[in-house]
């Protein structure tokens, strides 16, 4: 091949890449649930995309079903979801119209917890300390997946306990009060909750595997997004935030700052990491 032919081939390849990316979105719409862990990851993702030159808009949703329907219709382009267990039913219902883009974080854990000063390590030991806690497990909202797993655990072990349906806020108040008094309590939690960061608690071992194993947070999109938007996909695929960092951002939000502010603090404190993400997403 002559020098002229080589130059021509390079020019044609460059033009082909340009045309291939010509239809890429210039504005990307992200969906976010109102929960702390979802929000912190979405706002980190927003910064990833903005650094690559995209304009980013965020739409907040209060319910999984609405969010998944909006994504399947294309009203939004991307959102973060735990599709293995937490939102599995919604993913299963819509998966023919959706795609997994990349993993944003990993390590979401749910289960029964007690303060670390309690002399118990496993769910199958709970019946032995039931008198210390009045035979009750303090729960959260009754419709949540965590509460479904809790009630299944009570049945399968079996536990001589009453599950108290409550709210996340009421549970947090009871947990804080018990820890301040060094009193025993049995409740449920999840990591990356800010409470795991603030309070010295431990998850009880689950030898029967009733509770889901550690779960991943995925970027998901309407089917075809990655093919049509390869650079955006590469940018997000380069992003990964540890579950401990998500927990820390959630703790900061609990102290009164917004998810956007928490993500900005994290972004500035981890400039070396985010710069490597940018390098990873650049074409050869």
Protein Blocks (a to p, Z undefined) as FASTA:
>chain_A
ZZklmmmmmmmmmmmmmmmmmmpcfbdcddddfbfklmmmmmmmmmmmmmnopacddddd
fbfklmmmmmmnopambdcddfklmmmmmmmmmmmmgccfbdfbghiacdddddfkbccf
bfklmmmmmmmnoopacdddfkbmklmmmmmmmmmmpccdddddddfklmmmmmmmmmmn
opacdddddddbfklmmpccdddddfkomaccdddddddddehklmmmmmlmmmmmmpcc
dfklmmmmmmmmmnopafklmmmmmmmmmmmmmmmmmmmmpcZZ
